[in-house]
């Protein structure tokens, strides 16, 4: 005769020490896991706060300015200097959609070359576009023209490249140096064809800016510049003669 096994009751289960111990261990494990999760989340939030830029501080924003500073903004009818073209006039600021983006552009007219250039406002510094020099800066330019020509004793092809780089640099002082170094008075030997071309290119580029600054025309600006060059050239020749004697 088979005897039926007695099933454990709820009371028996409660009384079982192994079961209760396992439950306690499980609870402790759950608590430790949850506390670790909370600490990880807390540390993550703190690190995110440290890394995220402050909204109130524009210096720490790390974002690029969408528009140039006020001092760099040009207005219509204002003259500017584009390194590879010289003096031009801002006609207007227009908006154009390019590749799904709306860009603001300066429309610059170069009357001498009979051309128009469009330059995005955000690319002004990158392209080296600047304001026309001031009257105080023009005084420094005339002082450069009165100086003695500095001609390097290197191959002409190399010097020609250096002159071209100075002409297209957009720097008015470097431009004045080219005009001074390539100028030849009537008493001096004639220039080669390529020298004459570079001289005329630099002289015209500088004369346009001088004309805008002094509110005169290009012809008068060239005459003034060459008068300064001739006078200084004569003085330099006299000094060289005196030193030789």
C-alpha positions as CSV (number, residue, x, y, z in Angstrom):
1,X,0.0,0.0,0.0
2,X,1.5,3.3,-1.2
3,X,1.7,6.2,1.2
4,X,1.0,9.7,-0.4
5,X,3.8,12.2,0.2
6,X,2.8,15.2,2.3
7,X,2.9,18.5,0.4
8,X,4.6,21.3,2.2
9,X,2.2,24.0,3.5
10,X,2.8,27.8,3.4
11,X,3.8,27.7,7.0
12,X,6.4,25.1,6.2
13,X,7.7,27.3,3.4
14,X,8.0,30.3,5.8
15,X,9.8,28.1,8.3
16,X,12.4,26.9,5.7
17,X,15.6,28.8,6.5
18,X,17.2,28.2,3.1
19,X,14.3,29.9,1.3
20,X,14.3,33.0,3.6
21,X,18.1,33.4,3.3
22,X,17.9,33.3,-0.5
23,X,15.2,35.9,-0.5
24,X,17.3,38.2,1.7
25,X,20.4,37.8,-0.5
26,X,18.3,38.5,-3.6
27,X,16.9,41.7,-2.0
28,X,20.3,42.9,-1.0
29,X,21.6,42.2,-4.5
30,X,18.6,44.1,-6.1
31,X,19.3,47.1,-3.7
32,X,23.0,47.1,-4.6
33,X,22.3,47.0,-8.3
34,X,19.7,49.8,-8.1
35,X,22.1,51.9,-6.0
36,X,24.8,51.4,-8.6
37,X,22.4,52.4,-11.4
38,X,21.5,55.5,-9.5
39,X,25.1,56.5,-8.9
40,X,25.9,55.9,-12.6
41,X,23.0,58.0,-13.7
42,X,23.9,60.7,-11.2
43,X,27.6,60.8,-12.3
44,X,26.4,60.9,-16.0
45,X,24.2,63.9,-15.3
46,X,27.1,65.7,-13.5
47,X,29.5,65.0,-16.4
48,X,26.9,66.2,-18.9
49,X,26.5,69.4,-17.0
50,X,30.2,70.0,-17.0
51,X,30.5,69.3,-20.7
52,X,27.4,71.2,-21.9
53,X,28.0,74.8,-22.7
54,X,26.5,77.5,-20.5
55,X,23.6,79.3,-22.2
56,X,24.3,82.5,-20.4
57,X,28.0,82.6,-21.4
58,X,28.6,83.2,-25.1
59,X,32.3,82.6,-24.7
60,X,31.8,79.0,-23.7
61,X,29.2,78.3,-26.3
62,X,31.7,76.8,-28.7
63,X,29.5,77.7,-31.7
64,X,30.6,79.9,-34.6
65,X,29.1,83.3,-35.1
66,X,26.6,83.2,-37.9
67,X,27.3,86.8,-38.9
68,X,30.4,89.0,-38.8
69,X,31.0,91.7,-36.2
70,X,29.5,95.1,-36.7
71,X,32.9,96.7,-37.4
72,X,33.4,94.2,-40.3
73,X,30.1,94.9,-42.0
74,X,30.2,96.9,-45.3
75,X,27.4,99.0,-46.5
76,X,26.1,99.7,-50.0
77,X,28.0,102.4,-51.9
78,X,31.0,101.7,-49.6
79,X,34.5,101.1,-51.2
80,X,36.4,98.0,-50.3
81,X,39.6,96.3,-51.3
82,X,39.5,92.7,-52.7
83,X,43.1,91.3,-52.8
84,X,43.1,89.9,-56.3
85,X,41.1,92.7,-57.9
86,X,41.8,95.9,-55.9
87,X,39.3,98.6,-55.1
88,X,35.6,97.9,-55.7
89,X,32.3,99.3,-54.6
90,X,29.6,97.4,-52.7
91,X,26.4,97.7,-54.7
92,X,24.1,95.8,-52.4
93,X,23.6,92.9,-50.0
94,X,21.5,90.2,-51.6
95,X,20.2,86.9,-50.4
96,X,20.5,83.7,-52.5
97,X,19.5,80.1,-51.9
98,X,22.4,77.8,-52.6
99,X,22.3,74.0,-51.9
100,X,19.2,74.6,-49.7
101,X,20.8,77.3,-47.6
102,X,20.0,81.0,-47.7
103,X,23.2,83.0,-48.0
104,X,23.7,86.8,-47.6
105,X,26.2,88.1,-50.1
106,X,28.0,91.3,-50.9
107,X,27.7,92.3,-54.5
108,X,30.9,94.2,-55.3
109,X,31.5,96.0,-58.6
110,X,35.0,96.5,-60.0
111,X,34.5,99.3,-62.6
112,X,38.0,99.1,-64.0
113,X,37.8,95.4,-64.8
114,X,34.1,95.7,-65.8
115,X,33.2,92.8,-63.5
116,X,31.0,92.0,-60.5
117,X,32.0,89.7,-57.7
118,X,29.6,88.1,-55.1
119,X,31.2,87.3,-51.8
120,X,29.2,85.6,-48.9
121,X,29.3,87.7,-45.8
122,X,30.7,84.8,-43.8
123,X,33.6,84.5,-46.2
124,X,34.7,88.1,-46.1
125,X,37.7,87.5,-43.8
126,X,38.6,84.3,-45.5
127,X,38.8,86.1,-48.8
128,X,40.8,89.0,-47.3
129,X,38.3,91.7,-48.2
130,X,39.0,94.9,-46.2
131,X,38.0,98.5,-45.9
132,X,39.9,101.2,-47.8
133,X,42.8,102.6,-45.9
134,X,42.5,105.8,-43.9
135,X,44.3,109.1,-44.4
136,X,46.7,108.4,-41.6
137,X,47.6,105.1,-43.2
138,X,48.1,106.9,-46.5
139,X,50.8,109.1,-44.9
140,X,52.7,105.9,-44.2
141,X,52.3,104.8,-47.8
142,X,53.8,108.1,-49.1
143,X,56.8,107.6,-46.7
144,X,57.4,104.1,-48.2
145,X,57.4,105.7,-51.7
146,X,60.1,108.2,-50.6
147,X,62.4,105.4,-49.4
148,X,65.2,103.9,-51.3
149,X,64.3,101.0,-53.7
150,X,65.3,97.6,-52.4
151,X,66.0,95.2,-55.2
152,X,67.1,91.7,-54.4
153,X,69.9,90.2,-56.4
154,X,68.1,87.1,-57.5
155,X,66.8,85.7,-60.7
156,X,64.1,87.9,-62.3
157,X,61.6,85.0,-62.5
158,X,61.7,84.6,-58.7
159,X,61.5,88.4,-58.1
160,X,58.6,88.6,-60.4
161,X,56.7,86.0,-58.4
162,X,57.4,87.9,-55.2
163,X,56.1,91.1,-56.8
164,X,52.9,89.4,-58.0
165,X,52.3,88.0,-54.5
166,X,52.7,91.4,-53.0
167,X,50.4,93.0,-55.6
168,X,47.6,90.4,-54.9
169,X,48.1,90.3,-51.1
170,X,45.6,93.1,-50.4
171,X,48.2,94.8,-48.2
172,X,48.6,98.4,-49.2
173,X,52.1,98.7,-47.7
174,X,53.4,95.7,-49.7
175,X,51.8,97.2,-52.8
176,X,53.6,100.5,-52.2
177,X,56.9,98.6,-51.9
178,X,56.4,97.1,-55.4
179,X,55.7,100.6,-56.8
180,X,58.8,102.0,-55.2
181,X,61.1,99.1,-56.2
182,X,60.0,99.0,-59.8
183,X,59.8,102.7,-60.5
184,X,62.4,104.1,-63.0
185,X,63.0,107.8,-63.6
186,X,64.0,109.2,-67.0
187,X,67.6,109.2,-66.0
188,X,67.6,105.5,-65.1
189,X,68.0,102.6,-67.5
190,X,64.8,101.4,-69.2
191,X,62.8,98.5,-67.8
192,X,62.2,95.2,-69.5
193,X,58.7,94.5,-70.8
194,X,57.7,92.3,-67.9
195,X,59.1,94.7,-65.3
196,X,57.1,97.5,-66.9
197,X,53.9,95.4,-66.8
198,X,54.3,94.7,-63.1
199,X,55.1,98.3,-62.3
200,X,52.0,99.6,-64.2
201,X,49.8,96.9,-62.5
202,X,51.0,97.9,-59.0
203,X,50.8,101.6,-59.8
204,X,47.3,101.4,-61.0
205,X,46.2,99.2,-58.1
206,X,47.7,101.7,-55.6
207,X,46.5,104.8,-57.4
208,X,42.8,103.6,-57.2
209,X,43.0,103.3,-53.5
210,X,44.8,106.7,-53.2
211,X,42.1,108.3,-55.4
212,X,39.3,106.9,-53.1
213,X,41.0,108.1,-49.9
214,X,41.7,111.6,-51.2
215,X,38.4,111.8,-53.1
216,X,40.1,112.5,-56.5
217,X,40.5,110.6,-59.8
218,X,43.0,107.9,-60.6
219,X,45.0,110.1,-63.1
220,X,45.7,112.8,-60.4
221,X,46.6,110.0,-57.9
222,X,49.2,108.6,-60.4
223,X,50.6,112.1,-61.0
224,X,51.0,112.7,-57.2
225,X,52.6,109.3,-56.6
226,X,55.1,109.7,-59.5
227,X,56.0,113.2,-58.3
228,X,56.9,111.8,-54.9
229,X,58.8,109.0,-56.6
230,X,60.8,111.3,-58.9
231,X,61.7,113.7,-56.1
232,X,62.8,110.9,-53.7
233,X,64.7,109.2,-56.5
234,X,66.6,112.5,-57.3
235,X,67.5,112.9,-53.6
236,X,68.7,109.3,-53.3
237,X,70.9,109.7,-56.4
238,X,72.4,112.9,-55.0
239,X,73.2,111.2,-51.7
240,X,74.8,108.3,-53.5
241,X,77.0,110.7,-55.5
242,X,78.1,112.5,-52.4
243,X,79.0,109.2,-50.7
244,X,81.0,108.2,-53.7
245,X,83.0,111.5,-53.7
